[in-house]
């Protein structure tokens, strides 16, 4: 099936009130344009360099979401245009984003990345660390960022009961934080393999790549 057909199929499964981020990482701009021409405007990239390259040649009304691990020395490259950063995992990174956003005369939406999966390879804050940062005086005084919520990934397992339990832990934290802030409205969880379950568990934003663009060829990167 074509990208357009895949996108239409995925959109038909997205619940009302849930935002679809089309994960375009490793796919060339020409392929991503197929999704753009079919009406998609929000795209997610893992790597700063790749996102910058695509943003330069693609239409300017695209909302770019950085969903991969972000090194603080690369913040300055995306600060002028990124719409949302999903992967904020430290106060130090927050401070970098805040400073770069102010320099670019922007306010950047951010999500705190929370680690709930069993794998050690995934980045992210503990639930308690995320709560402390979200409720801190420091974040409330930052003028260049707007805390919109949290992002998390479930374990890569066929055990859907475990995946559901991890999603529900994120939902509990999200509800707690949402009750403390008017800007918090985004719970980013769910990817191609588990986004339907994530929506059942309360996700407001899903990150879907291979179901739209097909499987990636990592050998070229």
Secondary structure as UniProt FT lines:
FT   HELIX           3..11
FT   TURN            12..13
FT   TURN            16..17
FT   STRAND          19..23
FT   TURN            25..26
FT   HELIX           29..37
FT   TURN            38..39
FT   STRAND          42..45
FT   HELIX           48..57
FT   TURN            60..61
FT   STRAND          63..66
FT   HELIX           72..74
FT   HELIX           75..78
FT   TURN            79..81
FT   STRAND          84..88
FT   HELIX           91..103
FT   TURN            104..105
FT   STRAND          108..115
FT   HELIX           127..134
FT   HELIX           137..141
FT   STRAND          145..153
FT   HELIX           160..178
FT   TURN            179..180
FT   STRAND          186..188
FT   TURN            192..194
FT   HELIX           195..200
FT   TURN            201..202
FT   STRAND          205..208
FT   HELIX           210..213
FT   HELIX           218..220
//
